[in-house]
């Protein structure tokens, strides 16, 4: 369950609540704590487990819960749940005054009229990092495949050279046998 306090003095509090059995076994991980597990752990509070975070009232919070065994799950009471996690918008967006498409990116304050260029959200950063990681892995795989092809070509060249050497040796042996056979035939002809 998610509880939002009304904004006061430019701040609002988000309180995350789960069943008591999650106390000490789950944490809230999001853009407000640099996606660091264990920084905001749910603690027993009566018959539930709770954790709270104070944020600027225009901050868009993106988060997920992390339980034991790296079990990630989302908050169904968030304003939106997508691939990046659970999203909680500031009041104008949470109340539906502004269309979702017009809402600023997660993790960013509401846009001002003369706003500076928007920084990428943690979800966008994670997407870029994932893309770069995949590109690096693909490049490593291409390099490994090229290295394997080079090794295969070298091995094929070695096999071809060894085969050529063996063929030449077989030809020398055959010539030597012919020469010896001719020599013995000559000797036999002289005796006869």
N, C-alpha and C positions, 0 to 999 in steps of 0.2 A: 504494500500500500504506500502511496505517496501523499504527503501533506505539504502544502505550500502556505507559508505565512504571508500576510499582506506586506507589501513593501513599505518600509519605514526608513527614513533618513537615507534613501538610496540603496538600501539593502533588503533582501528577503531571505528567509530560511527555508531550505528544502529538507524535509524529514523523511527518511526512508524507513519503512517498517516491514518486517517479515515475521513469520511465526517464530516463537521462542527457540525452537530446536536449531535455528540458524545462528543464534547468538555465538559469537566468537569463531564461527565456522564460515562466515561470508563477509565480503567487503564490497563497498561500493567503489567502482573504478570508473573514472570519467575525465572529461576535459578540465574539470576544476581541480583535479589532483594529478595532472600530467599522466593519467592512465597508469598510475602506480598501484599495484595490488597491495593490500594490507594497510594503506594509509588511513582509510576510513572504514573501520571494522564495525559491524553491527554488535551492539552490546545488549545484554538482558536489561529490560526496563519493564518491570511488572510481568505481564503475561505475554510480552512480545519482545522482539529484538529490534533496536533502533540505532540509527546513525543520522546526524544532521550536518549540514554544510550551509554556511552563510555566503551568499553571492550578491553581486550588484543586481539591482532590480531589472536591469536591461540585458542581463546575461542569458544566453541560450545554453542550457546545460545538456550535455550528451553523456550518457553513462550506461553501464551494465553492472549487474551483480556478478560476483565471482565467488562460487562456492567451492567446497572441497573437491579434490580430484580435477581441478581446472574446469569445473562445470560452470559455463557462462549462461546467464539468462537475463531476460529483459523485464521491465516494469510495465504490466498491462495498463496501468492508470496514467502512463505518460501521455503527453499531447500527441506524440507520434512515435511509432517504433519502425525502424527501417534496418537495413544491413549494417549501419554504423552504430546502432544501439537505440536506447530509449532517449527521446528528446523532450525537454521541458522548455517551452517558450516563455518569454516575458508576457505579462498580462495582455497587451493588445493582440498578440498572436494566439495566446492560450484561449482567449475568449472568442476567437473567431472574427474579430473586427477586420483583420487583414487576411487575405487569401494565403494559403500555405505557400503557393508559388512565389509570393511577394515577400515572404519572411526571409530575414537574413540567414546566412549559413550558421550551422551549429557552432557554439563556442564563441560567437561574436556578439558584441553589444548591438542594440538596435541602431540602424543607420541615422546619422545626423545629416542635416541638409548639406553641410560642407564637409562630409566625412572623408577621411584619408582612405587610400586604397585598402581594401579588405584583406586581412591576413587569412591564409588557408586554415580551415578548421582542423582539429585533430583527426576527424574522420577522413578529410581530404589528404592530410599528411600521411595517415596510415595507408590510404589507397596508393599514394605516390611511392611510399616506401615499399609496399608490396609489389608494385609494378617494377620498381628498380631492382628489387630482389629477384623477381621472376626473370627480368632481362639479364641480370648477372648470371643466374643459374642457366638460362638458355645459352648465353655466351660461353660459359664454362663447358656446357654439354657439347656445343659446336667445336670448341677447342679440343675437348677430349676425343670427339669423333674424328677430327682432323688428325690428331696425334695417333689414334688407332689406325687410321688409313695409312699414315706414313710408315708406322711400324709394320703394317701388313704388306705394304709395297717393298720395304726393306727385306722382310722375310721372304716374299715371293722372289725378289732378286737373288737372295742367297740360295734359295732352293733351285732357281734357274741356273745359277753359276755352278752349284754342286752337281746338278744334273748334267750340265755341259761337260764338266770335268770328268764325271763318271763315264759319259758317252765317249769322250776322247780316250780315256784309259781303256775302255772296252775295245775301241778301234785299234789301239796300239797292241793290245793283247792278241786280237784277231790277226793283225799283220804279222806279229811275232810267231804265232802258231802256223800261219801260212808259210812263212820263211823256214821255220823248222821242218814243216812237212815237206817242203820242196827240197830241202837239204837232205832229209832222210830218203826221199825218193831218188835223188841223184846217187846217194851212197848205195842204195839197193840196186840201182841200174848198173853201177860199176861192178858190183859183185856178181851179177848175173851174166 
